[in-house]
Each structure stands twice: as structure tokens, then as C-alpha cells.
Amino acid sequence: MSQRHEMMEQSSTYRELVKRRAILGWSLSALMLVIYFGFILLVAFAKPLLAVPLGSGVTTYGIPVGLAVIASAFILTGIYVRAANSVYDGLVRKLVEEAR
């Protein structure tokens, strides 16, 4: 490893960046797993609940719940992208300045 690389890894800005990205990444991943496996558990153990029709049509509660699972993936991705653009980019710029 180069001396510059080692110096950068020892920077408090670098450690903060790695820590914040890891916390957010793992938190959002855990939340998505809870949502996904929660849906799978509903399908496995609460089929009658998901089969209840909404109103007088043929659409059941399972359809909006399934769509919410898909939408949650997009929302959680948006949260990560927003954090990357607003927080992480600033830390990366600061890190680059420190390395010069």
C-alpha cells in the first residue's frame, strides 16, 4: 500500500465516512429483510387475511401489501441515495482535500 493510502485510512474523516455508510447500509438492509420476510410470513401463515377482498371487487389485501413491499425497496434505495448525495459526498470531498 502506498503511504498516501495508509495516511488516508488513518484519517478521522475516512473512519467517519466508513462508519456512517456501514451503519446506514446495514440498517436499511435489515429493515428491508424484515419487510420482505414479514411479507413471506404473512403469505405462509395468514393467507385468509391476505385473501380478504377490498370492497366489492376482486382485489384482495394481498395486492396492496405486496406492492408496499416493492415500493419499500424503492423508498429505502432513495433514502440511501439521498444520504450518499448529501452526507457522504461532502465527506469524500473533505477526504480528498485532506489527501492533497
N, C-alpha and C positions, 0 to 999 in steps of 0.2 A: 504494500500500500504506500502511496505517496505521503509525504509529510503534510501536504495541504489537506489531503483526505482525512488523515488522522486528526489534524487540528480541527477540522470541521466537525468530526464526530464527537469531539470533546466540548464543543460549543454548547452553552446553555440553550441557545435558540434552537439548535438541532435537536437536543433532547426534548425540549418543549414540543417541537413540531411532531416528533415521532410519538411522544406520549399522547398528545391530543388526537392525532389521527388514529392511533390504536384504540383509544377509549371510545371515540365516536364510531369507528368501524365495527368494533366488536359489539357495542351496544345496539347499533342498528341491525347487525346480523342476528343477534339474539332475539330482538323484537320481531324480525321477520320470521325466524324459526318458530317462535311462539304463535304468531298469527297463522302460519302455514299448518303446523301440526295441530293447532286448535281446530282449524277447519277439518283436517283429516279425522280428528277425534269426533267432531260433530257428525261427520258423514258415517263414521263407524258405529257410533253409539246413540245418536239422536236422529236417525233417519225420519221417524214420524214428525219430529219438529220441523225439519227442513222440507218435508213434503206438504206442509200446510199451505193451501192456496192463498195468495194475496188477493183479496177481494173476490170477485166472481169469475175471474179469468183463469187461465191455465198456468200462470206464473206462480211459482212457489217461493217460499222464503229462502230456499237454497240458492236461487239465481242471484239475488242481490248480495247474499253473503259471499258467494263465490266471486262475484265482481268486486266486492270490497277487498278480498284477498289480493286480487290482481292490482287494484288501484293502490293498495297499501305499498306494494313493491315500487310503483312509480313515485309515490309520495316519499318513501324513505330514500330512494335514489335522489330525488330532488333536494331533500334535506342535506344529504352528503355533498352534493354538487354545490349547494349554496355555501356550506361551511368551507369547502375547498376554495371557492372563489373569494370569499370574504375574509377568512381567517388564515388558511394555510398559504395562500399566495403571498400575503403580507409577510408571513414568517419566512417563506422561501426567499423573498426579495431581501429581507434583513440578513439572512444567512449568506446570500451571495455577496452582499456588501461587506460583511464581516470577513469573507474569504479573500477579498481583494487586497 
